Each structure stands twice: as structure tokens, then as C-alpha cells.
């Protein structure tokens, strides 16, 4: 049975010390289980067009750092950045929320 503590991810009832995180992208999947709060994310490397779509979700410092890279390097850097950002937001219980652009993960 699942329980959902206020503002936190669902968890298995009776497992206060067991935390998990799930992610998938295309044909990749990741399940992380830990005795402490954990966030996991997996992302494929997207087309260059997705970079522009995600820029508003980035912290201003991340936006600047990403835009400073050559066009060819942006998709790989964005995948690395977004994976770290989403894992951090999951670990803190925020998920993909409006706070993403206020959370600096890399730059």
C-alpha cells in the first residue's frame, strides 16, 4: 500500500526508512532505492531544438553557461545538466516544479 506524506513522493506504507526514485527516457529506465532521500534521473541526448525549449526552466547562470557553448555541444551538456537538476529536485521532494529555474545545479 502506498502512502503520500505532505509534499513528498509516494512511499510504501511501513517503510519510513526506505526511499526510492524512478526515471525513464526513451528506452532507458532507472530505479534507485536507498535508506536516505534520493533522487534519480536518466535522460537521452536530445536534438538541438530541445535546448531552446528548456532554457526558461534553467537558472540564469545555467542558461548563460549553456549558451556559451558551441551549438554542437549544447545537447550533451543540457542532458547532463537536466539529469542533475531533476535528480536534485526529486531528492528534495520538489519534482519538476516552478522552482527549477531558481535551483542552480551547474554553471
C-alpha positions as CSV (number, residue, x, y, z in Angstrom):
1,X,0.0,0.0,0.0
2,X,1.3,3.5,-0.9
3,X,1.2,6.5,1.4
4,X,1.8,10.1,0.4
5,X,3.3,12.3,3.1
6,X,2.5,16.0,2.6
7,X,4.6,17.5,-0.2
8,X,6.6,14.3,-0.7
9,X,6.7,11.5,-3.1
10,X,4.5,8.4,-2.6
11,X,6.3,5.7,-0.5
12,X,5.5,2.2,0.6
13,X,3.5,2.1,3.8
14,X,5.5,1.0,6.8
15,X,8.8,1.8,5.2
16,X,9.8,5.1,6.7
17,X,13.5,4.4,6.1
18,X,13.2,3.2,2.5
19,X,13.3,5.9,-0.2
20,X,13.0,5.4,-3.9
21,X,13.2,7.4,-7.2
22,X,12.1,6.3,-10.7
23,X,13.0,7.8,-14.0
24,X,12.7,6.8,-17.7
25,X,13.6,8.3,-21.0
26,X,13.1,6.6,-24.4
27,X,14.3,3.0,-23.8
28,X,16.2,3.8,-20.6
29,X,14.9,3.2,-17.1
30,X,16.3,3.8,-13.7
31,X,15.0,2.8,-10.3
32,X,17.0,3.9,-7.2
33,X,16.3,2.7,-3.7
34,X,18.1,4.0,-0.6
35,X,18.0,4.3,3.2
36,X,18.2,8.1,2.7
37,X,16.2,10.5,0.5
38,X,17.3,10.0,-3.1
39,X,16.6,11.5,-6.5
40,X,17.5,9.7,-9.7
41,X,17.1,10.8,-13.3
42,X,18.1,9.5,-16.7
43,X,17.9,11.4,-19.9
44,X,18.8,10.7,-23.5
45,X,20.7,13.3,-25.5
46,X,18.0,15.3,-27.4
47,X,18.0,17.2,-30.6
48,X,19.4,20.7,-30.6
49,X,15.8,22.1,-30.8
50,X,15.0,20.9,-27.2
51,X,17.8,23.2,-25.8
52,X,15.8,26.3,-26.7
53,X,12.6,24.8,-25.2
54,X,14.2,24.1,-21.8
55,X,16.2,27.3,-21.4
56,X,13.3,29.0,-19.5
57,X,13.5,26.2,-16.9
58,X,17.2,26.8,-16.2
59,X,18.7,29.0,-13.6
60,X,20.1,32.2,-15.2
61,X,23.7,31.0,-14.5
62,X,23.0,27.7,-16.2
63,X,21.3,29.4,-19.1
64,X,24.4,31.6,-19.6
65,X,26.8,28.7,-19.3
66,X,24.9,26.6,-21.8
67,X,24.5,29.5,-24.3
68,X,28.3,30.0,-24.2
69,X,28.9,26.5,-25.5
70,X,29.2,25.8,-29.2
71,X,25.8,24.6,-30.7
72,X,27.1,21.1,-31.2
73,X,28.0,20.7,-27.5
74,X,24.7,22.0,-26.1
75,X,22.6,18.9,-26.3
76,X,25.1,16.7,-24.4
77,X,25.7,19.5,-21.8
78,X,21.9,20.0,-21.4
79,X,21.3,16.3,-20.9
80,X,24.0,16.3,-18.1
81,X,22.6,19.5,-16.6
82,X,19.0,18.5,-16.7
83,X,19.7,15.0,-15.3
84,X,21.5,16.6,-12.3
85,X,18.8,19.2,-11.8
86,X,15.8,16.8,-12.0
87,X,17.6,14.3,-9.6
88,X,18.2,17.1,-7.1
89,X,14.6,18.3,-7.3
90,X,13.3,14.8,-6.8
91,X,15.6,14.2,-3.8
92,X,14.3,17.4,-2.2
93,X,10.7,16.5,-2.9
94,X,10.1,19.4,-5.3
95,X,10.0,17.4,-8.5
96,X,9.8,19.3,-11.8
97,X,8.2,22.4,-10.4
98,X,8.4,26.2,-11.0
99,X,11.4,26.2,-8.6
100,X,13.5,24.6,-11.3
101,X,14.6,27.9,-12.7
102,X,15.6,29.1,-9.2
103,X,17.6,26.0,-8.5
104,X,21.2,26.3,-9.6
105,X,22.7,22.9,-10.3
106,X,25.6,23.6,-12.7
107,X,27.3,26.6,-14.3
